[in-house]
Each structure stands twice: as structure tokens, then as C-alpha cells.
Amino acid sequence: MGAHRALRGAVAQCASTASKLRVSTATSASTGSSLMTLINAMHTDFPVVDPECTLAAAASRFGETGYCSLAVVDQGRLIGVLDSLDVAARAVNGELDPTRALVRHLMRGEPVSCGPETRLDEARRLMLSERVNTLFVIESGPRLVGVIDLIGLLEAAEAASSAGPELEWNRRVRGGT
């Protein structure tokens, strides 16, 4: 029962942040957010889960971290993503027992990802076109180096928009970003 409650909370959080990302579409195309890259905005303390972990244990990770998705990592490599909406839908409908089902049975392979040098406006477009609430930042391997979720992207775009004139000055005069 606790796993179901944790999943319902994560689902509600994901639904509210999805609408905020759409609202920010017009404003985040400003100078600042078009220059800022994910390496400056991503979180490196991202939640990961092992593919052999139970869904009940994964549900508690959703609640602990506040993320809507968990990176499924095996021996340091990103191999999939577990989304709270997928877990909640199957658990609530009685399709699976969260205390017995494993992450590897419900994870989606090939999560949407990009490199750390991806600009915020590109990341936003990718998230919207792929309809994901979490974007995984990877380097070769594919080694997971960071993550950005809807809220993190909104916060970074807002900060970049506020710093827009300063960033533009740095780019033109000093050659910085």
C-alpha cells in the first residue's frame, strides 16, 4: 500500500510540472537560454536504480528524490528508464505486484538523452517532441553524467533569461558563454 501511495504522489508532481514546461516555451527562447548548456544546469546527484531492484523499492526512490523518472544503470551504463507513470498505471490496475516485479521488466530501453553541451532551448525542444519529463545527459559509454527534469529546465531557463543581457555581452565582447 505504501508503494501505491508513493507512486500517486509522484504522478501528481509530474502532471503539474508538464504544464509549466509548455508555458515557458515562448520565454525560454531568449538569448540567455539559447546560450546556456546542460553542463551548467544538469543535476549530477541523479537518482539511479538497479535493473534487479523491485518496483516497490523503486517507488520509494521516486518519493525520496522527487524525480518522475529513475535512470536504470547497470555497471555504470545507462540501459533504461523507469517512469513513475508507467509503474503507477500497472500497479493501480493490479497488473503487477510491486513487491515482486523487477525494474528490468517494466523499464523502457533507450531513454531520451543528449550530451552535456546541448543548449537549454534544444533540450526543451527534445523533451517536448519526445514527450518526456526527464532528459538524461550522457557521455560515451553511454555513461550517465547528469540529468535534468522539467522543473530543473524551467529554473535554468528562467535564470538564463534573467542573465540574458550579461551573457550576450560576454559572448560578443569577451568571447565567453
N, CA, C and O of each residue as an XYZ file, in Angstrom:
708
protein
N       0.816     -1.189      0.000
C       0.000      0.000      0.000
C       0.860      1.253      0.000
O       0.510      2.241     -0.645
N       1.989      1.227      0.719
C       2.883      2.378      0.757
C       3.478      2.677     -0.611
O       3.675      3.840     -0.965
N       3.767      1.620     -1.389
C       4.313      1.814     -2.734
C       3.299      2.513     -3.622
O       3.664      3.379     -4.417
N       2.025      2.145     -3.494
C       0.978      2.790     -4.293
C       0.848      4.260     -3.932
O       0.682      5.096     -4.820
N       0.919      4.592     -2.657
C       0.811      5.984     -2.209
C       1.987      6.805     -2.739
O       1.800      7.934     -3.192
N       3.188      6.248     -2.684
C       4.371      6.953     -3.194
C       4.244      7.215     -4.689
O       4.627      8.279     -5.175
N       3.706      6.241     -5.414
C       3.535      6.409     -6.853
C       2.496      7.469     -7.176
O       2.689      8.255     -8.104
N       1.394      7.508     -6.429
C       0.361      8.529     -6.682
C       0.926      9.928     -6.483
O       0.617     10.834     -7.256
N       1.750     10.117     -5.456
C       2.368     11.424     -5.218
C       3.297     11.821     -6.352
O       3.306     12.977     -6.773
N       4.073     10.876     -6.845
C       4.995     11.165     -7.948
C       4.236     11.501     -9.222
O       4.652     12.381     -9.975
N       3.128     10.811     -9.474
C       2.309     11.076    -10.658
C       1.744     12.492    -10.608
O       1.770     13.199    -11.615
N       1.236     12.912     -9.460
C       0.674     14.261     -9.320
C       1.741     15.318     -9.577
O       1.469     16.316    -10.244
N       2.944     15.118     -9.062
C       4.025     16.079     -9.267
C       4.382     16.172    -10.748
O       4.591     17.272    -11.259
N       4.456     15.056    -11.434
C       4.813     15.060    -12.852
C       3.773     15.785    -13.690
O       4.127     16.528    -14.605
N       2.501     15.582    -13.391
C       1.436     16.230    -14.153
C       1.492     17.744    -14.011
O       1.284     18.459    -14.991
N       1.768     18.244    -12.816
C       1.793     19.693    -12.628
C       3.004     20.333    -13.295
O       2.906     21.464    -13.771
N       4.132     19.651    -13.344
C       5.313     20.255    -13.962
C       5.249     20.216    -15.482
O       5.855     21.063    -16.138
N       4.537     19.261    -16.056
C       4.427     19.189    -17.514
C       3.766     20.438    -18.079
O       4.197     20.946    -19.113
N       2.736     20.937    -17.425
C       2.069     22.137    -17.924
C       2.968     23.357    -17.786
O       2.885     24.263    -18.615
N       3.817     23.413    -16.775
C       4.731     24.544    -16.603
C       5.744     24.611    -17.738
O       6.112     25.706    -18.161
N       6.203     23.469    -18.242
C       7.172     23.466    -19.328
C       6.563     24.066    -20.585
O       7.229     24.827    -21.286
N       5.319     23.742    -20.882
C       4.670     24.287    -22.070
C       4.524     25.799    -21.974
O       4.694     26.503    -22.969
N       4.209     26.304    -20.784
C       4.057     27.744    -20.581
C       5.374     28.462    -20.830
O       5.377     29.588    -21.327
N       6.482     27.835    -20.496
C       7.782     28.501    -20.622
C       8.331     28.488    -22.037
O       9.376     29.091    -22.283
N       7.675     27.833    -22.969
C       8.216     27.676    -24.311
C       8.572     29.010    -24.954
O       9.650     29.137    -25.535
N       7.703     29.996    -24.866
C       7.963     31.281    -25.515
C       9.086     32.041    -24.829
O       9.912     32.658    -25.502
N       9.132     32.009    -23.518
C      10.112     32.825    -22.807
C      11.505     32.225    -22.821
O      12.482     32.969    -22.737
N      11.635     30.919    -22.922
C      12.972     30.334    -22.815
C      13.765     30.409    -24.108
O      14.908     29.955    -24.152
N      13.196     30.963    -25.142
C      13.936     31.114    -26.389
C      14.751     32.403    -26.398
O      15.254     32.808    -27.446
N      14.882     33.040    -25.262
C      15.639     34.288    -25.169
C      17.126     34.029    -25.342
O      17.564     32.879    -25.392
N      17.888     35.091    -25.432
C      19.331     34.990    -25.638
C      20.009     34.120    -24.595
O      20.821     33.261    -24.938
N      19.683     34.332    -23.324
C      20.364     33.601    -22.263
C      20.195     32.109    -22.362
O      21.180     31.373    -22.299
N      18.963     31.636    -22.518
C      18.756     30.193    -22.522
C      19.214     29.551    -23.815
O      19.436     28.341    -23.855
N      19.363     30.338    -24.882
C      19.858     29.733    -26.113
C      21.373     29.535    -26.057
O      21.928     28.782    -26.857
N      22.046     30.209    -25.115
C      23.491     30.049    -24.967
C      23.865     29.060    -23.870
O      24.888     28.382    -23.978
N      23.065     28.965    -22.830
C      23.387     28.114    -21.690
C      23.244     26.641    -22.073
O      22.297     26.257    -22.760
N      24.190     25.828    -21.621
C      24.148     24.405    -21.942
C      23.788     23.581    -20.710
O      23.786     24.081    -19.585
N      23.486     22.319    -20.948
C      23.087     21.434    -19.860
C      24.194     21.225    -18.839
O      23.909     20.956    -17.672
N      25.441     21.343    -19.250
C      26.528     21.146    -18.289
C      26.432     22.161    -17.151
O      26.910     21.903    -16.047
N      25.816     23.316    -17.417
C      25.630     24.346    -16.401
C      24.331     24.183    -15.629
O      24.143     24.841    -14.605
N      23.433     23.326    -16.092
C      22.105     23.228    -15.491
C      21.758     21.841    -14.959
O      20.860     21.709    -14.128
N      22.447     20.820    -15.421
C      22.085     19.449    -15.049
C      22.420     19.170    -13.586
O      23.270     19.821    -12.978
N      21.723     18.185    -13.055
C      21.999     17.702    -11.704
C      22.903     16.483    -11.836
O      22.666     15.609    -12.670
N      23.925     16.434    -11.020
C      24.809     15.272    -11.052
C      24.486     14.291     -9.930
O      25.058     13.203     -9.860
N      23.576     14.681     -9.064
C      23.147     13.799     -7.968
C      21.810     13.153     -8.327
O      20.854     13.198     -7.552
N      21.762     12.564     -9.491
C      20.547     11.986    -10.041
C      20.220     10.638     -9.398
O      21.114      9.929     -8.938
N      18.938     10.293     -9.372
C      18.539      9.007     -8.807
C      18.715      7.872     -9.812
O      18.273      7.962    -10.957
N      19.359      6.819     -9.367
C      19.540      5.638    -10.207
C      18.958      4.427     -9.493
O      18.792      4.413     -8.273
N      18.657      3.422    -10.286
C      18.127      2.181     -9.741
C      18.728      1.029    -10.540
O      18.992      1.155    -11.735
N      18.935     -0.070     -9.871
C      19.475     -1.274    -10.488
C      18.347     -2.016    -11.205
O      17.217     -2.009    -10.716
N      18.610     -2.652    -12.339
C      17.550     -3.365    -13.053
C      16.953     -4.534    -12.267
O      15.842     -4.971    -12.569
N      17.675     -5.048    -11.261
C      17.178     -6.169    -10.465
C      16.436     -5.719     -9.207
O      16.037     -6.556     -8.397
N      16.251     -4.437     -9.036
C      15.534     -3.868     -7.890
C      14.026     -4.111     -8.057
O      13.530     -4.140     -9.183
N      13.300     -4.284     -6.956
C      11.845     -4.438     -7.059
C      11.195     -3.086     -7.338
O      11.772     -2.038     -7.047
N      10.002     -3.121     -7.899
C       9.279     -1.879     -8.172
C       8.891     -1.169     -6.886
O       8.805      0.059     -6.865
N       8.656     -1.914     -5.816
C       8.345     -1.287     -4.524
C       9.533     -0.463     -4.035
O       9.357      0.654     -3.550
N      10.738     -1.009     -4.160
C      11.937     -0.260     -3.766
C      12.130      0.951     -4.669
O      12.528      2.020     -4.204
N      11.849      0.785     -5.957
C      11.952      1.913     -6.889
C      10.932      2.991     -6.544
O      11.226      4.182     -6.651
N       9.729      2.578     -6.130
C       8.693      3.548     -5.753
C       9.154      4.412     -4.592
O       8.860      5.606     -4.553
N       9.865      3.827     -3.656
C      10.363      4.630     -2.539
C      11.431      5.612     -3.014
O      11.558      6.699     -2.450
N      12.202      5.249     -4.045
C      13.189      6.178     -4.625
C      12.492      7.367     -5.277
O      12.977      8.495     -5.189
N      11.352      7.121     -5.934
C      10.583      8.232     -6.508
C      10.214      9.216     -5.407
O      10.394     10.425     -5.558
N       9.700      8.697     -4.305
C       9.281      9.551     -3.198
C      10.433     10.290     -2.544
O      10.292     11.456     -2.177
N      11.571      9.627     -2.393
C      12.749     10.238     -1.757
C      13.334     11.370     -2.583
O      13.767     12.381     -2.031
N      13.350     11.213     -3.893
C      14.076     12.146     -4.751
C      13.207     13.229     -5.362
O      13.707     14.308     -5.678
N      11.906     12.967     -5.539
C      11.038     13.929     -6.196
C      11.109     13.875     -7.715
O      10.396     14.619     -8.388
N      11.949     13.014     -8.265
C      12.026     12.865     -9.715
C      10.880     11.980    -10.199
O      10.407     11.112     -9.465
N      10.440     12.201    -11.424
C       9.377     11.404    -12.030
C       9.926     10.182    -12.760
O       9.174      9.270    -13.104
N      11.218     10.165    -12.991
C      11.863      9.061    -13.694
C      13.150      8.689    -12.970
O      13.807      9.530    -12.356
N      13.485      7.432    -13.058
C      14.737      6.942    -12.486
C      15.596      6.367    -13.608
O      15.093      5.671    -14.491
N      16.872      6.659    -13.568
C      17.807      6.072    -14.522
C      18.064      4.630    -14.104
O      18.362      4.359    -12.941
N      17.951      3.723    -15.038
C      18.279      2.325    -14.772
C      19.715      2.124    -15.255
O      20.009      2.214    -16.447
N      20.596      1.850    -14.299
C      22.028      1.780    -14.581
C      22.545      0.399    -14.207
O      22.279     -0.109    -13.118
N      23.287     -0.196    -15.128
C      23.900     -1.496    -14.903
C      25.397     -1.359    -15.162
O      25.810     -1.067    -16.284
N      26.201     -1.569    -14.138
C      27.658     -1.456    -14.222
C      28.089     -0.104    -14.794
O      28.987     -0.034    -15.633
N      27.440      0.966    -14.333
C      27.795      2.319    -14.737
C      27.218      2.788    -16.056
O      27.389      3.951    -16.421
N      26.539      1.914    -16.781
C      25.967      2.261    -18.089
C      24.473      2.490    -17.977
O      23.765      1.732    -17.313
N      24.000      3.538    -18.628
C      22.570      3.815    -18.699
C      21.939      2.817    -19.660
O      22.270      2.795    -20.845
N      21.023      1.987    -19.144
C      20.400      0.971    -20.001
C      18.900      1.173    -20.158
O      18.279      0.536    -21.008
N      18.309      2.052    -19.350
C      16.875      2.256    -19.451
C      16.388      3.341    -18.521
O      17.164      4.001    -17.831
N      15.082      3.505    -18.525
C      14.436      4.492    -17.661
C      13.171      3.864    -17.093
O      12.453      3.136    -17.777
N      12.922      4.161    -15.841
C      11.701      3.720    -15.178
C      10.907      4.970    -14.847
O      11.377      5.832    -14.105
N       9.715      5.069    -15.390
C       8.863      6.242    -15.216
C       7.777      5.941    -14.195
O       7.147      4.884    -14.243
N       7.559      6.870    -13.275
C       6.556      6.666    -12.224
C       5.160      6.472    -12.798
O       4.353      5.745    -12.220
N       4.863      7.106    -13.920
C       3.537      6.951    -14.530
C       3.319      5.523    -15.019
O       2.231      4.968    -14.857
N       4.349      4.927    -15.616
C       4.248      3.542    -16.083
C       4.027      2.586    -14.917
O       3.184      1.692    -14.980
N       4.793      2.789    -13.860
C       4.685      1.924    -12.682
C       3.315      2.082    -12.041
O       2.664      1.089    -11.713
N       2.874      3.316    -11.861
C       1.589      3.574    -11.204
C       0.432      2.963    -11.979
O      -0.455      2.346    -11.390
N       0.436      3.130    -13.282
C      -0.661      2.605    -14.098
C      -0.789      1.094    -13.951
O      -1.897      0.578    -13.810
N       0.318      0.392    -13.981
C       0.272     -1.069    -13.877
C      -0.022     -1.543    -12.460
O      -0.734     -2.529    -12.269
N       0.519     -0.847    -11.471
C       0.306     -1.253    -10.079
C      -1.132     -0.990     -9.645
O      -1.751     -1.836     -9.001
N      -1.663      0.171     -9.993
C      -3.030      0.521     -9.597
C      -4.040     -0.390    -10.280
O      -5.044     -0.760     -9.672
N      -3.792     -0.756    -11.529
C      -4.698     -1.648    -12.257
C      -4.563     -3.101    -11.831
O      -5.296     -3.960    -12.319
N      -3.639     -3.382    -10.930
C      -3.453     -4.744    -10.450
C      -2.714     -5.642    -11.415
O      -2.728     -6.863    -11.257
N      -2.063     -5.058    -12.421
C      -1.344     -5.853    -13.415
C      -0.060     -6.460    -12.866
O       0.459     -7.432    -13.416
N       0.449     -5.888    -11.786
C       1.686     -6.429    -11.230
C       1.727     -6.202     -9.732
O       1.036     -5.337     -9.193
N       2.536     -6.984     -9.086
C       2.766     -6.851     -7.651
C       4.090     -6.113     -7.472
O       5.147     -6.663     -7.780
N       4.046     -4.858     -6.970
C       5.274     -4.067     -6.851
C       6.333     -4.692     -5.942
O       7.512     -4.352     -6.040
N       5.921     -5.600     -5.064
C       6.901     -6.223     -4.170
C       7.632     -7.385     -4.836
O       8.644     -7.856     -4.315
N       7.134     -7.852     -5.977
C       7.760     -8.983     -6.673
C       8.310     -8.620     -8.055
O       9.324     -9.172     -8.482
N       7.653     -7.706     -8.744
C       8.086     -7.336    -10.097
C       9.402     -6.561    -10.035
O       9.632     -5.773     -9.117
N      10.247     -6.795    -11.015
C      11.561     -6.153    -11.060
C      11.567     -4.982    -12.044
O      10.790     -4.940    -12.997
N      12.451     -4.054    -11.787
C      12.596     -2.871    -12.636
C      12.838     -3.274    -14.086
O      12.258     -2.673    -14.990
N      13.673     -4.269    -14.327
C      14.009     -4.662    -15.702
C      12.791     -5.098    -16.507
O      12.812     -5.036    -17.737
N      11.718     -5.542    -15.826
C      10.510     -5.972    -16.529
C       9.670     -4.799    -17.015
O       8.902     -4.947    -17.965
N       9.799     -3.647    -16.390
C       8.947     -2.503    -16.721
C       9.720     -1.318    -17.299
O       9.111     -0.393    -17.837
N      11.030     -1.330    -17.197
C      11.812     -0.197    -17.709
C      11.686     -0.110    -19.228
O      11.424     -1.098    -19.915
N      11.882      1.097    -19.718
C      11.947      1.317    -21.159
C      13.415      1.461    -21.531
O      14.150      2.224    -20.904
N      13.834      0.732    -22.543
C      15.209      0.836    -23.017
C      15.396      2.100    -23.840
O      14.423      2.734    -24.247
N      16.621      2.455    -24.079
C      16.981      3.615    -24.880
C      16.282      4.895    -24.423
O      15.487      5.463    -25.171
N      16.569      5.350    -23.211
C      15.954      6.590    -22.736
C      16.410      7.791    -23.564
O      17.496      7.783    -24.143
N      15.580      8.803    -23.610
C      15.913     10.020    -24.354
C      17.089     10.691    -23.650
O      17.044     10.956    -22.448
N      18.127     10.956    -24.413
C      19.345     11.504    -23.823
C      20.022     12.450    -24.799
O      19.683     12.503    -25.982
N      20.973     13.186    -24.281
C      21.777     14.095    -25.092
C      23.095     14.333    -24.370
O      23.304     13.828    -23.267
N      23.973     15.095    -24.984
C      25.274     15.378    -24.397
C      25.254     16.599    -23.497
O      24.302     17.379    -23.533
N      26.286     16.776    -22.693
C      26.343     17.894    -21.759
C      26.447     19.260    -22.429
O      26.165     20.272    -21.787
N      26.840     19.320    -23.694
C      26.961     20.601    -24.400
C      25.669     21.010    -25.106
O      25.652     22.015    -25.817
N      24.596     20.257    -24.925
C      23.301     20.601    -25.512
C      22.778     21.886    -24.886
O      22.791     22.037    -23.664
N      22.314     22.814    -25.728
C      21.767     24.081    -25.232
C      20.394     23.848    -24.608
O      19.698     22.893    -24.954
N      20.012     24.731    -23.684
C      18.724     24.603    -22.999
C      17.554     24.622    -23.968
O      16.618     23.839    -23.809
N      17.582     25.492    -24.965
C      16.466     25.544    -25.904
C      16.366     24.245    -26.704
O      15.262     23.799    -27.016
N      17.498     23.636    -27.037
C      17.481     22.342    -27.725
C      16.935     21.249    -26.807
O      16.165     20.392    -27.240
N      17.336     21.286    -25.545
C      16.855     20.298    -24.572
C      15.343     20.418    -24.402
O      14.641     19.409    -24.333
N      14.846     21.645    -24.334
C      13.407     21.862    -24.193
C      12.656     21.280    -25.391
O      11.653     20.585    -25.229
N      13.154     21.570    -26.595
C      12.500     21.043    -27.798
C      12.520     19.513    -27.804
O      11.534     18.878    -28.178
N      13.633     18.931    -27.394
C      13.745     17.475    -27.354
C      12.749     16.881    -26.360
O      12.082     15.891    -26.662
N      12.650     17.480    -25.184
C      11.716     16.979    -24.171
C      10.276     17.075    -24.663
O       9.485     16.155    -24.453
N       9.934     18.177    -25.311
C       8.569     18.342    -25.814
C       8.275     17.389    -26.964
O       7.207     16.779    -27.005
N       9.210     17.257    -27.897
C       8.957     16.391    -29.052
C       8.896     14.916    -28.659
O       8.136     14.146    -29.247
N       9.690     14.527    -27.672
C       9.703     13.132    -27.227
C       8.704     12.866    -26.103
O       8.496     11.721    -25.701
N       8.085     13.945    -25.598
C       7.090     13.844    -24.519
C       7.651     13.131    -23.291
O       7.058     12.185    -22.774
N       8.808     13.610    -22.840
C       9.432     13.057    -21.643
C       9.559     14.141    -20.588
O       9.612     15.329    -20.904
N       9.607     13.723    -19.344
C       9.749     14.693    -18.256
C      11.153     14.698    -17.661
O      11.447     15.492    -16.767
N      12.009     13.826    -18.147
C      13.391     13.772    -17.689
C      14.292     13.512    -18.885
O      14.010     12.658    -19.725
N      15.372     14.262    -18.941
C      16.344     14.109    -20.012
C      17.663     13.675    -19.373
O      18.164     14.326    -18.456
N      18.214     12.578    -19.862
C      19.455     12.045    -19.320
C      20.638     12.593    -20.113
O      20.622     12.615    -21.344
N      21.650     13.029    -19.395
C      22.844     13.608    -20.010
C      23.937     12.544    -19.946
O      24.336     12.099    -18.870
N      24.409     12.149    -21.131
C      25.371     11.043    -21.193
C      26.631     11.448    -21.951
O      26.629     12.358    -22.780
N      27.689     10.742    -21.634
C      28.932     10.808    -22.396
C      29.153      9.425    -22.975
O      28.305      8.549    -22.804
N      30.255      9.205    -23.648
C      30.488      7.925    -24.307
C      30.346      6.770    -23.333
O      30.726      6.864    -22.166
N      29.800      5.702    -23.829
C      29.697      4.516    -22.996
C      28.398      3.751    -23.063
O      28.518      2.537    -23.227
N      27.249      4.214    -22.970
C      26.784      5.544    -22.555
C      26.855      5.709    -21.037
O      26.095      5.092    -20.291
N      27.775      6.546    -20.607
C      27.972      6.810    -19.182
C      27.109      7.988    -18.778
O      27.209      9.073    -19.352
N      26.263      7.769    -17.788
C      25.362      8.801    -17.294
C      26.151      9.801    -16.459
O      26.801      9.425    -15.484
N      26.095     11.085    -16.844
C      26.833     12.121    -16.111
C      25.914     13.143    -15.460
O      26.353     13.921    -14.613
N      24.638     13.148    -15.848
C      23.713     14.109    -15.265
C      22.298     13.866    -15.730
O      22.023     12.987    -16.547
N      21.414     14.668    -15.186
C      20.005     14.573    -15.528
C      19.388     15.952    -15.356
O      19.815     16.739    -14.511
N      18.391     16.229    -16.159
C      17.615     17.443    -15.949
C      16.151     17.072    -16.119
O      15.774     16.390    -17.071
N      15.338     17.529    -15.184
C      13.906     17.266    -15.268
C      13.195     18.553    -15.653
O      13.832     19.588    -15.851
N      11.876     18.484    -15.759
C      11.098     19.645    -16.182
C      11.337     20.858    -15.300
O      11.555     21.963    -15.797
N      11.297     20.652    -14.003
C      11.479     21.774    -13.081
C      12.887     22.348    -13.216
O      13.052     23.567    -13.253
N      13.889     21.501    -13.289
C      15.264     21.975    -13.446
C      15.458     22.766    -14.727
O      16.170     23.770    -14.740
N      14.826     22.315    -15.808
C      14.928     23.029    -17.072
C      14.253     24.393    -16.979
O      14.777     25.386    -17.482
N      13.084     24.439    -16.332
C      12.387     25.716    -16.150
C      13.220     26.687    -15.324
O      13.340     27.862    -15.671
N      13.790     26.195    -14.238
C      14.611     27.055    -13.376
C      15.845     27.564    -14.112
O      16.199     28.737    -13.989
N      16.500     26.697    -14.871
C      17.693     27.107    -15.610
C      17.345     28.113    -16.702
O      18.074     29.082    -16.912
N      16.226     27.883    -17.401
C      15.806     28.819    -18.447
C      15.468     30.179    -17.855
O      15.800     31.211    -18.438
N      14.814     30.187    -16.705
C      14.477     31.445    -16.037
C      15.744     32.175    -15.609
O      15.859     33.384    -15.806
N      16.685     31.458    -15.031
C      17.944     32.079    -14.606
C      18.708     32.619    -15.812
O      19.280     33.707    -15.750
N      18.717     31.864    -16.904
C      19.418     32.308    -18.108
C      18.732     33.517    -18.727
O      19.402     34.417    -19.233
N      17.400     33.546    -18.693
C      16.663     34.692    -19.228
C      16.973     35.942    -18.432
O      17.124     37.022    -19.005
N      17.070     35.811    -17.125
C      17.387     36.951    -16.263
C      18.794     37.459    -16.527
O      19.057     38.657    -16.423
N      19.691     36.554    -16.866
C      21.082     36.926    -17.115
C      21.342     37.176    -18.595
O      22.488     37.371    -18.998
N      20.292     37.171    -19.404
C      20.422     37.309    -20.856
C      21.338     38.418    -21.320
O      22.274     38.144    -22.070
N      21.116     39.677    -20.907
C      21.985     40.756    -21.382
C      23.447     40.555    -20.994
O      24.342     40.845    -21.788
N      23.697     40.062    -19.787
C      25.080     39.835    -19.350
C      25.731     38.733    -20.183
O      26.888     38.857    -20.584
N      24.984     37.651    -20.442
C      25.530     36.568    -21.251
C      25.812     37.038    -22.669
O      26.837     36.678    -23.249
N      24.918     37.836    -23.231
C      25.114     38.354    -24.582
C      26.360     39.236    -24.631
O      27.128     39.153    -25.589
N      26.576     40.073    -23.624
C      27.759     40.924    -23.559
C      29.016     40.053    -23.506
O      29.986     40.317    -24.217
N      29.000     39.022    -22.668
C      30.154     38.120    -22.578
C      30.456     37.474    -23.923
O      31.616     37.364    -24.321
N      29.418     37.051    -24.611
C      29.596     36.374    -25.892
C      30.206     37.315    -26.923
O      31.148     36.944    -27.623
N      29.676     38.529    -27.019
C      30.133     39.470    -28.042
C      31.487     40.097    -27.722
O      32.370     40.153    -28.577
N      31.644     40.565    -26.496
C      32.821     41.348    -26.145
C      33.987     40.475    -25.704
O      35.127     40.699    -26.109
N      33.702     39.498    -24.887
C      34.782     38.713    -24.291
C      34.954     37.353    -24.938
O      35.928     36.653    -24.664
N      34.018     36.971    -25.795
C      34.111     35.664    -26.424
C      33.714     34.529    -25.507
O      33.955     33.365    -25.828
N      33.098     34.846    -24.350
C      32.666     33.821    -23.391
C      31.250     33.384    -23.640
O      30.566     33.908    -24.519
N      30.809     32.414    -22.857
C      29.423     31.951    -22.936
C      28.776     32.000    -21.596
O      27.604     31.648    -21.463
